[in-house]
Amino acid sequence: MKTKAAVVYRFNEPVVVEEIELRPPQKSELLIKIAASGICHSDYSVMTGTIPHDLPEVLGHEGAGTVVEVGPETEGYKVGDRVMLPFVSSCGECHRCKTGHPTLCEVHFSGKRGALIDGTLRFHKGDQDIYQFSRIGTLSEYTVVHTNSVLPLPPGYTFEHAALLGCGVTTGVGAVTRTAKVPAGSTVAVIGCGGVGLNVIQGAKLAGASKIIAIDQVSSKLDQARIFGATDCINSKEVDGVEEVKRLTDGNGVNFSFEAIGLPATIEMAYNMLGVGGNAVIIGITSPTQTITIPAVFIPVWEKKITGSFFGSCLPSEDMPYLLDLYRQKKLKLDELVTNYYELEEINQAFSDMEKGENIRGMVLFEKE
């Protein structure tokens, strides 16, 4: 069948939106009609080559839609099911999955990241195979995914809500509640107030943090940070972020810092603003060639820590429905995250707007509910 999709052919060149071909689902696979797809900075990082991927590749890793065809041995799913697509495909059988770390699944990190679990590809254009980002490729009208890449969408929620949970919301909230396990009363700093950073702020508020300090260089993002729960805001373009954090914490530094940009300078900032026993949680993804420099003495002497967080260390089958329920209870903001809607053909404009700081989250709606 044919599908219109956003494809990266060469790094640092505009994304091409065109009609390509899609092979039918095989064993344990589903053909999904995508209804909504978020536009995340990680998609842009694939486009620029910051996150190395094999090309060409269909972008998109925050999606939700409807099952329109099932392959053999797809117990539990049928045509018409509404589903959401977490961007990590967890096998449930490897050591990491069985020990409570499905976001670090051995299957997810093995083989070609843009191929399905069996190593083959479903998107193609003539005789040229095309990869799919995170094995889902949601910036396409249709996609084929393994059943490990889907979860049922509970009734009462829109595809748009579900798509937001595919990466940004779950990553941000999970970094606080799952990775760092922030105790109530803690002091928290969040560096980068984009789609992920604002959800870190939401997570810190849910955790009962006593002080939530938002740090960015775009004043409109800091305005949004207050709406999402920040108690204090710092424009690090105007003042030294580390010194200002220390001033706001009576010279102590924070208990937890969260870096949601992916730059060596901001990772170093996250570490340097910690107090004794503090934990810097790194969410932003840098290029593999980039390094950081920190004063190592404080690692043992002050027990300062650096912790990585991938997809919020979440348990998708538990956390994504739980986050939807928090939204139902009006304890979590979802609607406010989407600041602009785009047609698929406007994807390059969406990336441009994101880089200018004009969006929290852009969204492509293939199907309006």
C-alpha positions as CSV (number, residue, x, y, z in Angstrom):
1,M,0.0,0.0,0.0
2,K,1.0,3.6,-0.3
3,T,1.4,6.2,2.5
4,K,2.5,9.8,2.8
5,A,5.4,10.2,5.2
6,A,8.1,12.6,6.4
7,V,11.5,11.1,5.3
8,V,15.1,12.1,6.1
9,Y,17.3,11.3,3.1
10,R,20.4,13.3,4.1
11,F,21.5,14.9,7.3
12,N,21.1,18.7,7.6
13,E,18.8,18.8,4.6
14,P,15.1,19.5,4.7
15,V,12.8,16.6,5.4
16,V,11.0,15.3,2.3
17,V,7.3,14.7,2.6
18,E,6.2,12.2,-0.1
19,E,4.3,9.1,-0.9
20,I,6.2,5.9,-0.3
21,E,5.3,2.2,0.0
22,L,4.5,0.1,3.0
23,R,4.7,-3.7,3.1
24,P,1.9,-5.5,5.0
25,P,2.3,-6.6,8.7
26,Q,4.1,-9.9,9.3
27,K,4.1,-12.2,12.4
28,S,3.2,-10.3,15.6
29,E,2.8,-7.0,13.7
30,L,0.0,-4.5,13.2
31,L,-0.8,-2.0,10.5
32,I,-1.7,1.3,12.3
33,K,-3.5,4.3,10.8
34,I,-1.8,7.1,12.6
35,A,-4.2,9.7,14.0
36,A,-1.8,12.0,15.9
37,S,1.9,12.4,16.0
38,G,3.9,14.8,18.2
39,I,6.9,16.6,16.9
40,C,9.8,16.1,19.2
41,H,13.4,17.6,19.3
42,S,14.7,14.0,18.9
43,D,13.2,13.9,15.4
44,Y,15.1,17.1,14.6
45,S,18.3,15.6,16.1
46,V,17.9,12.7,13.6
47,M,17.5,15.2,10.8
48,T,20.7,17.0,11.8
49,G,22.7,13.8,12.6
50,T,23.2,14.6,16.3
51,I,21.5,11.3,17.0
52,P,23.2,9.0,14.4
53,H,20.7,6.8,12.4
54,D,20.8,4.9,9.2
55,L,19.1,6.8,6.4
56,P,16.7,7.2,4.7
57,E,14.3,7.1,7.7
58,V,10.7,8.0,8.4
59,L,10.6,10.3,11.4
60,G,8.1,10.4,14.3
61,H,8.1,8.6,17.7
62,E,5.1,10.1,19.5
63,G,2.1,8.6,18.0
64,A,-1.4,7.1,18.5
65,G,-3.9,5.6,16.1
66,T,-6.1,2.7,15.0
67,V,-5.3,-0.9,14.1
68,V,-6.5,-1.4,10.5
69,E,-4.8,-4.8,9.8
70,V,-3.3,-7.6,11.9
71,G,-0.6,-10.0,11.0
72,P,-0.4,-13.6,12.1
73,E,-0.1,-14.3,15.9
74,T,-1.3,-11.0,17.1
75,E,-3.3,-12.2,20.1
76,G,-4.8,-9.3,22.1
77,Y,-5.3,-6.9,19.2
78,K,-7.9,-6.7,16.5
79,V,-9.0,-4.3,13.7
80,G,-10.5,-1.2,15.2
81,D,-8.5,-1.1,18.4
82,R,-7.3,2.3,19.4
83,V,-3.6,2.2,20.5
84,M,-0.8,4.4,21.7
85,L,2.8,3.9,20.7
86,P,5.6,4.2,23.3
87,F,8.8,4.9,21.5
88,V,10.7,2.0,23.2
89,S,9.8,-1.5,22.1
90,S,10.2,-3.7,25.2
91,C,10.3,-7.5,24.7
92,G,9.3,-8.4,28.3
93,E,11.6,-11.4,28.2
94,C,15.2,-10.2,28.5
95,H,17.1,-9.7,31.8
96,R,16.6,-5.9,31.8
97,C,12.8,-6.2,31.2
98,K,12.4,-8.9,33.9
99,T,14.3,-6.8,36.4
100,G,12.1,-3.8,36.0
101,H,14.0,-1.8,33.3
102,P,12.0,-2.2,30.1
103,T,13.2,1.2,28.8
104,L,16.7,-0.4,28.6
105,C,15.4,-3.6,26.8
106,E,18.1,-5.6,25.2
107,V,16.0,-6.1,22.1
108,H,15.4,-2.4,21.7
109,F,19.1,-1.6,21.8
110,S,20.2,-4.5,19.6
111,G,20.3,-4.6,15.8
112,K,19.2,-1.8,13.5
113,R,17.3,0.8,15.5
114,G,15.2,1.7,12.5
115,A,14.3,-1.8,11.6
116,L,11.6,-4.0,13.1
117,I,12.5,-6.6,15.7
118,D,13.2,-9.3,13.0
119,G,15.7,-6.9,11.4
120,T,13.6,-6.3,8.3
121,L,11.9,-3.1,7.0
122,R,8.4,-2.3,6.0
123,F,8.8,1.2,4.4
124,H,10.3,1.4,1.0
125,K,10.4,3.4,-2.2
126,G,10.8,1.1,-5.2
127,D,13.8,-1.1,-4.4
128,Q,15.1,1.3,-1.7
129,D,14.3,0.3,1.9
130,I,13.5,3.1,4.4
131,Y,14.0,2.8,8.1
132,Q,11.5,4.0,10.7
133,F,12.5,6.0,13.8
134,S,12.3,4.0,17.0
135,R,10.8,1.1,15.1
136,I,7.5,3.1,14.8
137,G,7.9,6.0,12.4
138,T,4.7,7.9,13.4
139,L,5.1,10.9,11.0
140,S,3.4,8.8,8.3
141,E,-0.3,8.3,7.5
142,Y,0.2,4.5,8.1
143,T,2.9,2.5,9.8
144,V,3.6,-1.2,10.6
145,V,4.8,-1.9,14.1
146,H,5.5,-5.0,16.3
147,T,2.9,-5.6,19.0
148,N,5.7,-4.8,21.5
149,S,5.4,-1.2,20.3
150,V,1.8,-0.6,21.1
151,L,-0.4,-0.3,24.2
152,P,-4.2,-0.1,24.3
153,L,-5.6,3.4,24.5
154,P,-8.1,3.5,27.4
155,P,-11.6,4.9,26.5
156,G,-12.3,8.5,27.2
157,Y,-9.0,10.0,25.9
158,T,-8.1,11.4,22.5
159,F,-5.3,10.3,20.2
160,E,-3.7,13.6,20.8
161,H,-3.5,13.0,24.5
162,A,-2.0,9.5,23.9
163,A,0.6,10.8,21.4
164,L,2.0,13.2,23.9
165,L,2.7,10.3,26.3
166,G,4.8,8.5,23.6
167,C,7.9,10.4,24.6
168,G,7.8,13.9,26.1
169,V,5.4,13.6,29.0
170,T,6.4,10.2,30.2
171,T,10.1,11.1,29.8
172,G,9.8,14.3,31.9
173,V,7.5,13.1,34.6
174,G,9.3,9.7,34.8
175,A,12.7,11.3,35.2
176,V,11.4,12.8,38.5
177,T,9.2,10.0,39.8
178,R,11.0,6.9,38.4
179,T,14.6,7.8,37.8
180,A,15.4,10.2,40.6
181,K,12.5,9.3,43.0
182,V,12.4,12.8,44.2
183,P,11.1,13.0,47.8
184,A,8.6,15.6,48.9
185,G,10.2,18.8,50.2
186,S,13.2,18.5,47.8
187,T,14.7,21.5,45.9
188,V,14.8,21.0,42.2
189,A,16.2,22.9,39.2
190,V,15.2,22.2,35.6
191,I,17.5,23.3,32.8
192,G,15.6,23.6,29.5
193,C,11.9,24.4,29.5
194,G,10.8,22.8,26.3
195,G,8.4,19.9,25.9
196,V,10.4,17.6,28.2
197,G,11.5,20.2,30.7
198,L,8.0,21.4,31.4
199,N,7.0,17.8,32.1
200,V,9.9,17.5,34.5
201,I,8.4,20.6,36.2
202,Q,5.0,18.9,36.3
203,G,6.7,15.8,37.8
204,A,8.5,17.8,40.5
205,K,5.2,19.4,41.4
206,L,3.5,16.0,41.6
207,A,6.4,14.8,43.8
208,G,5.8,17.7,46.3
209,A,9.1,19.5,45.7
210,S,9.4,22.6,47.9
211,K,11.2,24.7,45.3
212,I,11.2,24.2,41.5
213,I,13.6,26.5,39.7
214,A,13.2,26.7,35.9
215,I,16.2,27.8,33.8
216,D,16.1,28.8,30.2
217,Q,17.2,31.6,27.9
218,V,13.8,32.2,26.3
219,S,11.4,34.4,28.3
220,S,8.3,32.9,26.8
221,K,9.4,29.4,27.9
222,L,9.9,30.7,31.5
223,D,6.4,32.1,31.4
224,Q,5.1,28.7,30.5
225,A,7.3,27.1,33.3
226,R,5.4,29.1,35.9
227,I,2.1,27.9,34.5
228,F,3.3,24.3,34.8
229,G,4.5,24.6,38.4
230,A,7.9,26.5,38.6
231,T,8.3,28.5,41.8
232,D,11.2,30.5,40.5
233,C,12.6,31.3,37.0
234,I,16.1,32.1,35.8
235,N,17.0,33.5,32.4
236,S,20.6,32.2,32.1
237,K,21.2,34.6,29.2
238,E,21.0,37.5,31.7
239,V,22.5,36.0,34.9
240,D,24.8,33.1,35.9
241,G,22.5,30.2,36.3
242,V,24.6,28.3,38.9
243,E,25.1,31.4,41.1
244,E,21.5,32.3,40.9
245,V,20.4,28.8,41.9
246,K,22.7,29.0,44.9
247,R,21.3,32.4,45.8
248,L,17.7,31.0,45.7
249,T,18.8,28.1,47.9
250,D,20.6,30.1,50.6
251,G,24.0,29.0,49.2
252,N,23.2,25.3,49.4
253,G,22.5,24.3,45.8
254,V,19.7,22.0,44.9
255,N,19.0,18.4,45.9
256,F,18.1,17.5,42.2
257,S,18.9,19.1,38.9
258,F,17.4,17.9,35.6
259,E,19.1,18.7,32.3
260,A,16.7,18.6,29.3
261,I,18.6,20.1,26.5
262,G,21.6,17.9,25.6
263,L,24.6,20.2,25.6
264,P,27.9,19.7,27.5
265,A,27.7,23.2,28.9
266,T,24.2,22.6,30.4
267,I,25.1,19.2,31.7
268,E,28.1,20.8,33.5
269,M,25.8,23.5,34.8
270,A,23.4,20.8,36.2
271,Y,26.3,19.2,38.1
272,N,27.7,22.5,39.4
273,M,24.5,23.7,40.9
274,L,24.0,20.7,43.1
275,G,24.3,20.8,46.9
276,V,25.9,18.1,49.1
277,G,24.5,14.7,48.2
278,G,22.8,16.1,45.1
279,N,21.8,14.3,42.0
280,A,22.1,15.7,38.4
281,V,19.7,13.8,36.2
282,I,20.6,14.0,32.5
283,I,17.8,13.6,30.0
284,G,19.0,15.6,27.0
285,I,20.9,13.6,24.4
286,T,24.2,14.9,23.0
287,S,26.2,13.8,20.0
288,P,28.3,10.7,20.8
289,T,31.5,12.7,20.3
290,Q,30.7,15.3,22.9
291,T,32.3,15.2,26.4
292,I,31.9,17.1,29.7
293,T,34.4,18.4,32.3
294,I,33.4,18.5,35.9
295,P,35.3,18.9,39.2
296,A,35.7,15.2,40.1
297,V,36.5,15.8,43.8
298,F,32.9,16.5,44.7
299,I,31.8,13.0,43.5
300,P,33.2,11.3,46.6
301,V,33.6,14.2,49.0
302,W,30.1,15.6,48.6
303,E,28.6,12.4,47.2
304,K,27.3,14.4,44.1
305,K,25.9,12.1,41.5
306,I,25.2,12.1,37.8
307,T,22.3,9.9,36.6
308,G,21.1,9.2,33.1
309,S,17.4,8.9,32.4
310,F,16.0,7.3,29.2
311,F,12.3,7.6,28.6
312,G,11.9,8.4,32.3
313,S,13.0,4.9,33.4
314,C,9.3,4.2,33.0
315,L,7.1,1.1,32.9
316,P,5.1,2.1,29.8
317,S,2.2,-0.4,30.5
318,E,1.7,1.1,34.0
319,D,2.9,4.7,33.6
320,M,1.1,5.7,30.4
321,P,-2.4,4.8,31.6
322,Y,-1.5,6.3,35.0
323,L,-0.6,9.6,33.5
324,L,-3.8,9.6,31.5
325,D,-5.7,9.1,34.7
326,L,-3.8,12.0,36.4
327,Y,-4.9,14.2,33.4
328,R,-8.5,13.0,34.1
329,Q,-8.1,14.1,37.7
330,K,-6.8,17.5,36.5
331,K,-3.5,16.8,38.2
332,L,-1.5,16.8,34.9
333,K,-1.6,19.3,32.1
334,L,-1.7,17.8,28.6
335,D,-3.9,20.2,26.5
336,E,-1.6,23.1,27.3
337,L,1.4,21.3,25.9
338,V,0.3,21.6,22.3
339,T,0.9,25.1,21.1
340,N,0.7,24.6,17.3
341,Y,-0.8,22.2,14.8
342,Y,0.8,21.4,11.4
343,E,-0.1,19.6,8.3
344,L,2.5,16.8,7.5
345,E,3.7,18.9,4.6
346,E,4.6,21.7,7.1
347,I,7.1,19.5,9.0
348,N,10.1,21.7,8.1
349,Q,8.3,24.8,9.3
350,A,7.5,22.9,12.5
351,F,11.2,22.2,13.2
352,S,12.1,25.8,12.5
353,D,9.4,27.0,14.9
354,M,10.7,24.5,17.5
355,E,14.3,25.7,17.2
356,K,13.2,29.3,17.6
357,G,11.4,28.4,20.9
358,E,8.0,29.2,19.5
359,N,6.5,25.8,20.4
360,I,6.2,23.6,23.5
361,R,4.9,20.8,21.3
362,G,3.9,20.8,17.7
363,M,1.4,18.2,16.6
364,V,0.3,16.7,13.3
365,L,-3.3,15.5,13.4
366,F,-4.0,13.1,10.6
367,E,-7.5,12.5,12.0
368,K,-9.5,15.1,13.9
369,E,-11.7,13.7,16.7
